[in-house]
Amino acid sequence: MNETRRPTILLAVIPIIVLVTLLALNVYVYGEDATYGSNQIALLIAAAVATMIGFSLKFSWKEMQSGIVKSISAALPALIILLLIGSLAGTWMISGVVPTMIYYGLQILNPTIFLFAACAVSAIVAIATGSSWSTIATVGLALLGIGTVLGINPGVIAGAIISGAYFGDKMSPLSDTTNLAPAMAGTDLFTHIRYMALTTIPSIIITLIIFLIWGFTIESNPSEEGVQGILSLLESKFYISPLLFLVPVAVIILIIKKIDAIPALFIGTLLGAAAAVIFQPDLMTQISGESGNYLYVAYKGTMDAMFGGISILSDDFGQFEPLLNQFGQAKDIPTAQITALKMESKEYQQLIIKDAETYKAIHKLFATGGMFGMMNTVWLIICAMAFGGIMEACGLLQRITSAVVSLAKTTGSLISTTVGTCVFFNATASDQYLSIVVPGRMFAKTYKDRGLAPQNLSRTLEDSGTVTSVLFPWNTCGAAQSTVLGVATGEYWMYCFFNLISPVMTMIYGYFGIKIAKLSADGKK
């Protein structure tokens, strides 16, 4: 970069300071609703500040606009996948695919082993598919439903699902980030996976142990009658059959066969719609609000599920309002609990209130927003990428990271600096791929100059860049997963133990010199 256009470190951090200040203010003012508009505006204001700095450094608007376009273009596949996940969630709900998973899962899992099982199942599916997003949007949703019925904190459930999904994503040769990291570092795929396993497997083992121990501390003990009530509710609303498992199995096979995520998810959406038309005719009538010609009813019902919001249990609401107001509640209770209102016992009233809260959570679970429900997340990602694009186009991000690199004197500090840089890009550039690509480009020569094999860098990129992306609500991954699961990032990030342990594990290896591959004298791996 021309020295006259090279920013000072002070100029480079000003937009970051503005962004962090506004984001903190938004959390204070709006709480969990901060991602529904105020954070998007904060990103645009920070982008405007970066633009002013760019002008002061003699960058033209055309150059900065080109940076924005390039950044948003890089995120376009993720945006399309996000929209398809919205439509897939809708058709898999009305087809009975997700309810069937919940139905059989409730009969197998119990609170003691649930968190351990949710993490392990998510890991297995993600290894097979190579996609944390697809895993969370399919089996993740079903596991969330099962855990909700079992009375477990949704944030903890989401943490277990995300931990497993991101472990599988990292270790799968089908994953895009698993292929991207070695390409940036200059090593091959399978060397990268073998070397990454040295830190990743201990991290997931610790995570599974935490969730297993946590399971024994869960006080939730849903009554047999309560679980049976949920099973009866599912049976009354959906046609439940193992045949419906053919839909997710087909999608998993497509992804294993290396069909790209976008066509695979679209096919999964269409398969869900076809299953809904074949197996759920009564539900089609309810959702469409129409009767008569079934082709018309089926078309409207499936289209509504793909693009708009549907609430399968909505017709159960309303009639319980007066009863719940008696106990100071805002929502409804299941029909099975009406007789309980005849009892005066405070203990029984508390049971009613607890069941009402469970029913509210279940109602939310069986309501999907389709593509429309993803639009707020799309808006957030576009604003985040606009900010990241300007910061990169003006050299502000590079200036900050280059200043940090100069401080890394030892192998441990170099690896820690790489970790910090990847996390920094996830928090500022708001994109998982940028958190791998830019640090990969920046550090490749430094690692080589210090005699470190490139797999050290590729492992560190994944141990920090891939896994921490989901911890920031304005990052593409954090925004997507919180929207898909319906659990705010602020509610689940502290329970994503694998994602928190991984960067720490790779730093420990670095400082203690554990499994640090060296280049040979001739510079080869």
N, C-alpha and C positions, 0 to 999 in steps of 0.2 A: 504494500500500500504506500502511496505517495506520502512522504513525511508531513506535508502540509495538510493532509487529510487524516492523519493519524490522531485519534482522540486521546486526551489525557485520561488517566484512570478515574479521575474525579468526574469528568464528563460522562464516561462510560457507565458509571454506577448510578447517575441521577435518575434515569428512567426506572431502574430497579427499585430504588428507594421510593419513588413515587408510587410504583405498582404495589409494593409490599405495604406501604402506608394505607393506600386506598382499600386493598383487600382486607386488611385488619379492621379498618373502619366499617367496611361492609358487613363483616362477621358480627361486629358489635351492634350495628343498627338492624340488620336483617336476619341474623342468625342463620338457620339452615336454609333460608330462602335466598341467600346471597348469590347462588349460582343461577337464579331465575331472572337475571337482568343487570343487577348492580355490578357484578364481577365483570360482565361483558363491557360495560361502560368504563370500568376501571382499566381494563386492558386497552381500550381505545384511547383513553386519556393518556396512559403511559406511552402508547404508540405515538400520540401527537407530540409528547415531550421529546421522544426520540427523534421525531421528524424535525423539530426545531433545532436540535443538536446537529442533525445531519445537514441542515441548511447552513449552520454556522461553520461546518467543516467543508463547505463547497460541494456537497453532494446535490445533484439535481433531483427534482421530484420524480422524474422519469426513472432514475436509477433506483430510488427507494420504492417506487411503485412496482418496478420489476422484481425487487426483492420480496414484496408482499405477494405478488402473483406466483412467484416460484415457490414460496412457502406454502401457500394455500393449495397450489397444484400438487405438492407432495402429500398433502393430507386428503386429497380428493378420494382416493380409494377407501380410506378409513371412513369418510363421510358416507360414501355409498354403502359400505358394509354396515354402518350404523343404521341407515334407513332400512336396509334389508332385514336386519335383526329385529327392528320394530315390527315389520310386517310378518316375519317368521314367528315372533312371539304371539302375535294375534292369531294366526292360523293354527299354530300348535296348541293354543288354548281352546279355541272353538272346536278343534278336531278331537279333543280329548287326550292328546298325546301327553301334555304336561300333567293334567289331572290323573291319568293312568299311572304315570311315574310316581306321583304323590300317593295314590291309592295303594299301590303295592309296597312302596317304600315305608309307609306307616305301619305295615304289618311285619316288616323285617327289622327296621331300625328302632332303637330306643334312645332316650336322652344320654345314657351313659357312654355309648360308643358313637353317638351321632357325629360329633365334631371331627373325631378321628376318621370316621368313614367318609364324611363329606370331603375332607381334604384328600384322602387317598383316592376316592372315585374320580374327583376332579383331575387329579394328577394323571391317572391312567388314561382318561378320555383325552386330555390335552396332549399327552405323548403320542396317542394314536392319530390325532387330528392335526397336531402342530399349531393349534390356535387356542390361545386363552380366551379370546373374544367369543368364538363359537362355543367353546365349552361352557362358559359362564351363561351365555344366552340360552342354552338348551338344558343340559343336566343341572346347571347351576340354579336355574329358576325352579326346577322341580325340587332340588335339595332345600332351597330357601322355603318352599312351601311346606315340606315335611318338618323342617326345624321350627317353623312358625307354629304349626299345629302342636308340636311337642312343647311349646312354650319357651323356646330358647331365644335369647336376645338376637334380633336380626343382624346387628352389627358384628357379633361374634360369628354368626353363621356365614355372613359375607366374607369375613376374614379367613375362615377355613376354606371356603370355596376358592377365593382368589389366591390364597397361598398354594393350594394344590394345582390350580390352573396355570399359574405362572411358573411353577416348577416344571410341569409337563411341557409348557411352551419353550422353556430354556433348553430342555434335554432332547427335544424332538428334532430330528434332521429335516422335518417338513416345515419347521417354523421359519418365517421370514427373518426375524431378528437373529436366530441361530445361524443363518447363512450370511447375514449382513455383517455381524461382528468379525468373523475371521477374514472376510473380504477387506474390511477396513484396516485390520491389523497386519494382514499379509501372511496368513497361515491357511491351512486347509480345514474343511468342515469337521472331519472326524478326529483330527488332532485336537481341534478346539473343544469338541464334545467330551473327549476323554479327559482333557486337562480341566475342563470346567466341572466335571463330575467330582473332582477332588474337593472342591469347596461347596458344590451344590448339594451333594448327597448328605454330608453332615448337617447342612442347614435344614433340609427337609426332615431328617431324622429328629433333630431337636424340636422342630415344629410339630411333628406328629406326637412326640412325647408330651409336649405342652398340652395339645388338644386332648390327648388320652387322659392325662391327669385332671384336666379341667372337667372332663365328662363326669368324673367321680364326685366332683363338687357341685354339680348342677342339682338344685333342689327341685326342679320341675319334675313332677310326677303325674302326668295327665291321667285322669281316670279312664278306666276301660269304657265307661259309658260315654265320656267325652270324645275319645278317639272313634268309638263306634258311631257317634253322632256325625262326625266329619265324614266317615266312610259312607254313611247313609246319605249324607248331603251330596257327595260326589256321585253316588249311584243314581240319585234322583235327577241330577242335572246332566249327566253324561253317560254315554254308552262306554263302559269300561271293558277293555279286552287286551290281552297280550298282543293281538294283531297290530295294535297301534304302535308298538315298539318298532315295527318295520320302517316307519318314517324316519326316526333318528338314526337307526342302523344304516339306512340308505345314505343319509347325509355323511355319516362317519366314513362309510366306504368310499364315497366320492372324494372326500378330502384325503384319505389314505392313498387313493389312486392319483393324488397330486392334481386334482381339479382345483382351480383357483377358488378362493373363498367366495368371491362375488357370484359366479355361476352356481357354486355348490349351495350357497344360502338361498339363492333365488329358486333353485330346484326344490330345496327343502320347504320353502314357502308354498310353492305350488302343490307339493305332495301333501302338506298339511291342509290346504284348501280342499283337495280332492277327498282326503279322509273325512273332513268335516261334512262334505256333501253326502258321502256314502253312509257314514256311521252316526251322524248327529242331526237328523232331519228336524226333530222338535226344537233343538237349540237354534237351528237356522231360522226357524219361524220366529222365535223369541227375539233374536238379535236383529233381524231385518225389520221386525214390526209389521210384516206383511203376511198375507195368506193367499191361498189359491195356487196359481201356477208355480210348481216347485222349482223349475228352472230359474224363474224370476226371483223367487225367495232365496235360492242358493247363491245366485250371482250377487244379489245385494248384501246378503249376510257375509259372504267371504270378502267382498270388496270393503265393507265397513270395517271388518277386522284387520285388513291389511293397511288401510290408510288412516282410520280414525279410532276413536276411543270406544271400547265396549265394556260393559259391566255385567257379567253373567249373573251375579247375585242381586242385581239392583231391584228385581221385582219382589225381593224379600224385605225390602226396607219400607219404612213409613208407619206400618201398623204398630210398631213397638215403641214409637217415640214417646207417647204419654207414659208408658210404663217405665222407661229409662229415665225420664225427667224426674220421676219419683225418687230415684237414687242419684240425681245430679249428673247423669251421663248424657253425652251428646249423640250417641249412636244407638244401634239396635242390638237386640239379643236374639238368639235362635229360638225358633218355635218351641223346641223341647223344654225351654226354661220357663215358659209362661206359668206352668203350674207351681213353680217355685215361688212365685210372687205371693202366693197365698200364705206363705210361711213368714212368721214375724222374726225369726232368728237373725241376729246380726251376722253370724257366721255364714248363714245361707245367703244373705244379701251380698256379702263380700264375694261369695262364690259366683253369684249372678254377675256382679261387676267384672270379675276376672274373665268369665266366659264371654261377656260382652266385648271386652278388649280383644280377646282372641278372635271373636267373630269379625270385628272390625279389620283385624290384620288379614284374616282369610278373605274378606270381601275385597280388600286392596289387592291381594294376590291374584284373584280371579278377575281383575280389571286390567286391561291393556290399552295402550295409547296408539298402537300401530305406528306408521311412519310419522304421523302428526306428533305423537308423544316424544319423538326424538328431535324435533325441530329446535327446542331450546338448547339442547346439547350441540347441535350443528352450529347454531349461532355462537355459542361459547367457543367452539373449536376455531371457527373462522376468525373471531376477534383475537384469539390467542396466537394464531398463525400470522395474523397481520402484525402483531407486536413483535413476534420473533423474526419475521421477515425484515422489518425495518432495522431491528437491532443487528442482524447479521449483515445486511446490505451496507450499513454505515460503519462496520467494523467494531461495533461497541462490545459485542459478545467476545470477539477474538481478543480484544484489548484486555478485558477482565481476566480471561483464562490464561493469556500469555504472562500476565503479571504473577499469577498463581504458580505457573510452571517453574518460574525462575526460583521459587522458594524451595522446591523439592530437591534435596541434596542426596538422600539415601534411597535405597530401593523401596523401603517401607513408606517413606514420605512421597515417593513418586506414585506408588499405587494408590495411596490415600488421596493424593492430589487428583488422580484420574477419577476416583470415586466421587470426590467432591465436585469435579467438573461435570460429570455425567448427571449428578443430582441437580446441579445448578442449571443445566440445560433443560432438564425436565421441568424445573420450576419457572424458567424464563422463556425458553423457546416453545415450551408447552407441547413438545412432540417427542415421542419415544425414539423415532428414527434419527432425529437431529441429535439426541443425547448419545447416540452411538456413532453416527457419521462424523460429526465435527470433532469430538474428542479423539476419535480414531485417527483422523487426519492429523490432528495437532500433535499427538503423542507418539506416533509410529516411529519417527526418526529419533526421538529422545530415548525410547526403549532400545532401539538398535545401537545407538551411540554408547549406551551403558552396558552393552553386551547381554541384554535380556532378549530371550526368544519371543517372537510375536504372539505366541499363545498366552503369554502373561497378560498382554494388553487385551486380547480378545476376550479372555475370561473376565477380566476386570470390567470391561465394557458391559458385558451381560450381567455380571453380579451386581452392577449398580445402575446402569442405564435402563435395561429392560424391566427390572423388578420395581424400581421406585416410581416409574411413570404413573402407576395406578394410585399413588398416594396423594397426588395433587388434583384438586377438583377442577382446575382449569386446564389440565393436561388432557390430551385426546383420550388417553386410556382411563384416567380418573373420571372424566366427564361421562364417558361411554358406560363404564361398569356401574357407576352410581345410578345412571338412568335405567339401565337394563334391570338391575336388581331392585331398584326402588329404595335403596339405602344410601343415605348421604355419605360422601367421602369422610366427613368428620365423624361419622358414627362407626366406620369400619377400619380406618387406617391403622389404629393402634392394635388391632387384632390380626393384621396381616403379618404374622410372625415370620414367615419365610421371607417376605419382601423386606422386612426390617433386619433380619439376621444376615441375609446374603452379603450386603455391602460390608458389614462388620466382619464377617468371616474372611472375606478376601483381603481386608486390611490386616487382620491378624496373621494370615499366611505371609503377607508382605513383610511385616515388621519382624517376624520370627524366622524368616527365610525358609518357610515350609514349601516344598515343591515349587521352587522358583527355577524354571528352566533357563539355561544359559545358552548363548550362541557359542559355537565352536570357534577355534582360532581363525578359521577361514570365513567366519561370518555366517555359517550355515546353522540351521536349527539343531 
